[in-house]
Amino acid sequence: MKLLKVLVAALLLAAMVTPAIAEDRLSLSGEMRVRAFHVDVDDDSDDDSTTTWANQRLRIAGKIAVAEGVSVTFRTDITEGTNWGDSSSFGSTFGNPERSNGFGSARSGSQQQWDRAHLDLTKNGYHLRAGQLYFGTFGTFAIDTQDNGLVFDFNPGMKVEAFFIVDKNNDTATDNVHDGFLYGLGIQPKGDNWSSRLYVANQNSALDRDENVVAVIASGSLKLDAINLFGEVDFFTGDAAKDVTIAPGVVEDIDAIGTQVMLEASMAATDMITIGGQFFYATGTDKDDEVQYVLLGNGFNGWDPIYDVGTSLSNEEITFPRPFDFTGESAGVVGGRLYSSFKLSDSLNLGASVAYVSEEEDEFVESDGYQLAAGLTYAILDNTSIQLQLQYEDMDYQEVGVATDDDYDAFRAGTGIFVKF
């Protein structure tokens, strides 16, 4: 009995001490969101649709300070990917079994995924990140990937960065597809009121085909009092695929092409009002043996500047494609957008924009149209906001050689409660 009392006392002491140690080493952050969406599409081909749904996600990120210059980071998303009431996608890839609610149907909402799990080592100005990580070049997100790999950087007067991502490892005797890699090198010179980035990257066989694409990415920003200027030019070249049958009896290599430009200017007109404009240009192709590239990587982060009005509701469920190839037919783009934001109080922010896009090359498709968006963010409590976004687009779409067109207009709305911690 005396030994039992000692053991219980030791367990109680450990229970009191361990949280203090964990609190000192572990920092947590994240977000809980509950959202609802409505989409109404009026298609000239009589393929109209109206959909309303809700979903949620609990995101938890943690950083464990192991020692000086050593840390481990993780991030998990819980109940993401399942709409409310959807029992068709219960469980997860981590082995959660089907569960019954007593009436013979599966419960929804039990999905979980881990998208970050990496270590960071820092010593004498050198930094290495290794594991499952995100890497992107921001701006137009011409490199945008979430995968396993290494990122190394140091700063001899400017930041120098190298990355190596394993996109696909095919190590079975029956798999003839090459391993997939994405790797490159970048520098980031900057001054008092300007900054720039220059990256060179190669994507090799990352799309289950004999692929070898090179990208050169150059961007710069300049701040002149209340005016902010940004520009980026991205260039893609190389082989998109080898020995592809593009017609009966016709086998060709498919070339990767792509030159895209984004220019942006914004100005704080007053303490409450910011206005800005963006210009988008990308070359398309008129050849069957070419395909337009707009990014390297798996596009994890996404990028929807057309509907970016300051909320957290676009770029996922109610989104517009990346503008540089908005048709999905390697037709390029010529377009622009005007936007504004209004800080009406410490709690209330409004945003609005109007955009227009058109194809650059009309050999295979002719498409153009305009997009309108408005958004609201209202802080109802500390770290808690209600958000609302409304979108409307009117697009003309005509595939060359096809008698019928596919014009449409669409109204999309989203709202949600967001709690950040």
C-alpha positions in Angstrom: 0.0 0.0 0.0 2.9 2.4 0.8 4.4 1.7 -2.6 1.1 2.4 -4.3 0.8 5.8 -2.5 4.3 6.7 -3.7 3.4 5.8 -7.3 0.2 7.8 -7.2 2.1 10.8 -5.8 4.7 10.5 -8.6 2.0 10.4 -11.3 0.3 13.5 -9.8 3.6 15.3 -9.7 4.3 14.4 -13.3 0.8 15.6 -14.4 1.5 19.0 -12.8 5.0 19.4 -14.1 4.6 18.1 -17.7 2.0 20.8 -18.8 4.4 23.5 -17.7 7.2 22.0 -19.7 5.0 21.4 -22.7 3.6 25.0 -22.6 7.2 26.3 -22.6 8.2 24.3 -25.6 5.0 24.1 -27.6 3.2 26.9 -29.4 -0.1 26.4 -31.1 -2.0 28.4 -33.7 -4.8 27.8 -36.1 -8.4 28.5 -37.1 -11.8 27.1 -36.8 -14.2 28.0 -39.6 -17.8 27.2 -40.4 -18.9 28.3 -43.9 -21.9 28.2 -46.2 -22.1 28.7 -50.0 -24.6 29.2 -52.7 -23.9 28.9 -56.5 -26.4 29.7 -59.3 -25.2 29.1 -62.8 -27.3 30.1 -65.9 -25.8 28.3 -68.9 -27.0 29.0 -72.5 -26.7 25.2 -73.2 -29.6 24.7 -70.8 -27.3 23.1 -68.3 -28.4 25.4 -65.4 -27.6 24.5 -61.8 -28.2 25.8 -58.3 -26.3 24.4 -55.3 -26.2 25.3 -51.6 -24.0 23.6 -49.1 -22.0 24.1 -45.8 -18.7 22.8 -44.5 -16.2 23.3 -41.8 -12.5 22.9 -40.9 -10.5 22.9 -37.7 -6.9 23.7 -38.5 -4.2 23.2 -35.7 -0.6 24.1 -36.3 2.1 23.5 -33.7 5.8 24.4 -33.3 7.9 22.5 -30.8 11.1 24.3 -29.7 13.3 21.3 -29.2 16.5 23.2 -28.5 18.3 26.4 -29.6 18.1 26.5 -33.4 16.0 23.3 -33.5 12.3 23.1 -34.0 9.6 20.7 -35.3 6.4 22.0 -37.0 3.2 20.2 -37.7 -0.2 21.2 -39.1 -3.4 19.2 -39.3 -6.8 19.9 -40.8 -9.8 18.1 -39.1 -13.3 17.7 -40.7 -12.1 19.3 -44.0 -13.4 17.9 -47.3 -16.8 16.8 -46.1 -19.9 18.9 -46.6 -22.5 19.0 -43.8 -24.7 15.9 -44.0 -22.5 14.1 -46.5 -22.1 10.5 -45.4 -20.4 9.3 -48.6 -16.9 10.3 -47.5 -16.7 9.2 -43.9 -13.4 8.2 -42.3 -10.0 9.3 -43.6 -6.9 7.9 -45.2 -5.6 7.1 -41.8 -7.9 4.2 -41.2 -11.0 5.6 -39.4 -13.7 2.9 -39.7 -17.2 3.5 -40.8 -19.4 4.2 -37.9 -23.2 3.8 -37.6 -25.5 6.3 -35.9 -27.9 3.6 -34.9 -30.2 4.0 -37.9 -28.0 2.3 -40.5 -26.2 5.3 -42.1 -22.6 6.4 -41.7 -21.7 9.6 -39.8 -20.2 12.4 -41.9 -17.4 14.7 -41.0 -14.6 12.4 -39.7 -11.9 13.3 -42.2 -8.5 14.5 -41.1 -5.3 15.2 -43.0 -1.8 16.2 -42.1 -0.2 18.7 -44.5 2.8 19.9 -42.6 5.4 17.9 -40.7 8.9 19.3 -41.0 12.0 20.1 -38.9 14.0 23.4 -39.0 17.6 23.7 -38.1 19.3 27.1 -37.8 22.9 27.8 -37.0 25.2 30.7 -37.8 22.8 32.2 -40.2 22.2 29.0 -42.2 18.7 27.5 -42.2 17.5 24.0 -43.3 13.9 22.8 -43.5 13.3 19.2 -44.2 10.1 17.1 -44.3 6.6 17.7 -45.6 6.5 21.4 -46.3 5.0 24.2 -48.4 7.2 26.1 -50.9 6.0 29.0 -53.0 7.4 32.1 -54.7 4.3 34.2 -53.9 3.4 37.1 -56.4 1.8 35.0 -59.2 2.6 31.8 -57.3 4.5 30.5 -60.4 6.0 27.9 -58.0 3.3 26.6 -55.7 3.8 23.2 -54.1 3.1 21.2 -50.9 5.1 18.1 -50.7 8.1 16.3 -49.2 11.6 17.9 -49.6 14.3 20.2 -48.5 14.7 24.0 -48.4 18.0 25.6 -47.6 18.7 29.3 -47.2 21.3 31.7 -45.9 21.9 35.5 -46.2 25.4 36.7 -47.4 24.0 40.3 -47.8 20.8 39.0 -49.6 18.7 35.9 -49.1 19.9 32.9 -51.2 17.5 29.9 -51.3 17.7 26.4 -52.8 14.9 23.8 -52.8 14.5 20.2 -53.7 11.0 18.6 -53.8 10.2 14.9 -54.4 6.9 15.1 -56.2 6.6 11.4 -57.1 8.8 8.4 -56.2 8.2 5.5 -58.5 10.3 2.7 -57.1 8.3 -0.4 -58.2 9.5 -2.8 -61.0 6.1 -2.5 -62.8 6.1 1.3 -62.8 7.7 2.7 -65.9 7.0 6.4 -65.1 10.0 8.4 -64.1 10.5 9.8 -60.6 9.2 13.3 -60.3 11.3 16.2 -58.9 11.0 19.9 -58.6 14.1 21.8 -57.7 15.7 25.2 -58.1 17.6 28.2 -56.8 16.6 31.8 -56.0 18.0 35.1 -54.7 16.1 37.9 -53.1 18.0 41.3 -53.3 16.3 44.2 -51.4 16.8 47.7 -50.3 15.1 50.3 -48.0 12.0 50.7 -50.2 12.3 47.9 -52.7 12.6 44.1 -52.9 13.0 41.6 -55.7 13.1 37.9 -56.4 14.8 35.9 -59.1 14.3 32.1 -59.3 15.2 29.4 -61.7 13.5 26.0 -61.4 13.1 22.7 -63.1 10.2 20.3 -63.0 11.0 16.8 -64.1 8.4 14.1 -64.8 6.1 15.3 -62.1 2.9 14.8 -64.1 3.2 11.0 -64.8 4.8 11.7 -68.2 8.2 12.4 -69.7 8.3 16.0 -68.6 11.2 18.4 -68.3 10.2 22.1 -67.9 12.3 25.0 -66.8 10.9 28.2 -65.3 12.5 31.6 -64.8 10.7 33.8 -62.4 11.5 37.5 -61.8 9.5 39.9 -59.6 10.0 43.2 -57.9 8.2 45.6 -55.6 8.7 49.3 -54.9 7.1 51.5 -52.2 6.9 55.3 -52.9 5.2 56.9 -49.9 1.5 55.9 -50.2 2.0 54.1 -53.6 3.0 50.4 -53.9 4.2 49.0 -57.2 4.7 45.3 -58.1 5.6 43.5 -61.3 6.4 39.9 -62.2 7.5 38.1 -65.4 7.5 34.3 -65.6 8.9 32.3 -68.5 8.4 28.6 -69.0 10.1 26.4 -71.6 11.1 22.8 -72.2 9.2 19.5 -72.8 5.7 18.9 -71.5 5.7 15.3 -72.8 7.5 13.0 -75.2 6.1 10.8 -77.9 2.4 11.8 -77.6 -0.2 10.6 -80.1 -2.0 13.9 -81.1 -3.9 12.4 -84.0 -4.2 8.9 -85.6 -0.8 7.9 -86.8 0.7 11.3 -85.6 3.2 11.1 -82.7 4.8 14.3 -81.5 6.7 15.8 -78.6 4.6 18.4 -76.7 6.5 21.6 -76.0 6.0 23.6 -72.8 5.5 27.3 -73.4 4.5 30.3 -71.3 5.4 33.9 -70.9 3.2 35.7 -68.4 3.2 39.2 -66.9 1.5 40.8 -63.9 1.7 44.4 -63.0 0.0 46.0 -60.0 -0.3 49.5 -58.4 -2.1 50.4 -55.3 -2.4 53.5 -53.2 -3.7 54.4 -49.8 -6.0 57.3 -50.8 -6.9 58.0 -47.2 -6.4 56.2 -43.9 -9.6 54.4 -44.6 -9.5 53.8 -48.4 -7.1 51.9 -50.6 -7.5 51.6 -54.4 -5.5 49.6 -56.9 -5.3 48.0 -60.3 -3.8 44.8 -61.8 -2.9 44.0 -65.4 -2.5 40.4 -66.6 -1.0 39.2 -69.8 0.1 35.7 -71.0 0.9 34.3 -74.4 -1.3 31.5 -75.7 -0.5 29.0 -78.4 -2.0 28.2 -81.8 -0.2 24.8 -82.2 -1.4 21.3 -81.3 2.1 20.3 -80.1 2.4 23.1 -77.4 0.8 23.4 -74.0 0.8 26.6 -71.8 2.3 26.4 -68.3 1.3 28.9 -65.6 3.1 27.3 -62.6 5.3 24.5 -61.4 4.2 22.3 -58.5 0.8 20.9 -57.4 -0.9 24.3 -56.9 -1.6 23.6 -53.3 -2.0 27.2 -52.2 -4.2 28.2 -55.1 -4.3 31.7 -56.5 -7.5 33.7 -57.4 -6.6 37.4 -57.7 -9.8 38.1 -59.7 -12.0 37.6 -56.6 -9.6 38.7 -53.9 -11.6 41.3 -51.9 -10.1 40.7 -48.5 -12.2 37.8 -47.1 -11.3 34.2 -46.6 -14.1 32.9 -48.8 -12.7 33.0 -52.3 -9.8 30.9 -53.8 -11.5 27.6 -52.7 -15.2 27.0 -53.1 -16.2 30.1 -55.1 -13.2 30.8 -57.2 -12.1 31.9 -60.7 -9.2 30.0 -62.5 -5.7 31.4 -62.5 -6.1 34.3 -65.0 -3.1 33.4 -67.2 -4.9 30.3 -68.6 -8.5 31.0 -67.4 -10.0 29.0 -70.4 -7.9 25.9 -69.6 -7.1 25.7 -73.3 -3.6 27.3 -73.4 -5.2 30.4 -74.9 -3.4 32.9 -72.6 -5.0 36.1 -71.3 -5.2 39.9 -71.7 -7.1 41.3 -68.8 -7.2 43.7 -65.8 -8.8 44.4 -62.5 -9.7 47.5 -60.4 -10.2 47.0 -56.7 -10.7 49.0 -53.5 -10.9 48.4 -49.8 -12.6 50.4 -47.1 -11.8 50.3 -43.4 -15.0 51.7 -42.0 -14.0 51.0 -38.3 -11.7 48.8 -36.3 -14.3 46.0 -36.7 -15.7 46.5 -40.2 -13.9 46.2 -43.5 -15.4 46.2 -47.0 -13.8 45.2 -50.4 -14.9 45.4 -54.0 -13.5 44.8 -57.5 -14.4 44.6 -61.2 -12.3 42.7 -63.7 -12.3 41.8 -67.4 -10.4 38.9 -69.1 -10.1 37.8 -72.7 -8.1 35.1 -74.5 -4.7 36.2 -76.1 -4.8 33.5 -78.8 -8.1 32.5 -80.5 -7.0 29.6 -82.6 -8.8 27.0 -80.5 -11.2 29.0 -78.2 -12.7 32.5 -78.1 -13.6 33.6 -74.6 -14.1 36.8 -72.7 -16.2 38.3 -69.9 -16.3 40.4 -66.8 -16.3 39.6 -63.0 -17.7 41.6 -60.1 -17.0 40.9 -56.4 -17.8 42.5 -53.0 -16.8 41.3 -49.6 -17.4 42.2 -45.9 -15.4 41.2 -42.8 -16.9 42.1 -39.4 -15.1 41.4 -36.1 -17.8 40.4 -33.6 -15.4 39.3 -30.9 -11.6 39.1 -30.3 -10.1 37.0 -33.1 -13.6 36.2 -34.3 -15.2 37.5 -37.5 -18.3 37.0 -39.7 -17.5 37.3 -43.4 -19.6 37.6 -46.5 -18.6 37.5 -50.2 -20.8 38.0 -53.3 -19.6 37.3 -56.9 -21.0 37.6 -60.3 -19.5 36.8 -63.7 -20.7 36.9 -67.3 -18.6 34.9 -69.7 -18.8 34.2 -73.4 -17.1 31.0 -74.5 -16.9 29.6 -78.1 -14.8 26.6 -79.0 -13.5 27.1 -82.5 -15.1 24.5 -84.9 -18.0 23.7 -82.6 -21.4 25.0 -83.7 -22.8 25.6 -80.2 -21.3 28.0 -77.7 -21.1 27.7 -73.9 -21.9 31.2 -72.7 -22.9 31.5 -69.0 -23.5 33.9 -66.2 -23.1 32.9 -62.5 -23.9 34.2 -59.1 -21.9 32.9 -56.2 -22.1 33.7 -52.5 -20.3 32.6 -49.4 -20.5 33.4 -45.7 -18.8 32.1 -42.6 -17.7 32.4 -39.0 -13.9 32.4 -38.5 -12.1 32.0 -35.2 -8.3 32.4 -35.2 -6.1 31.4 -32.3 
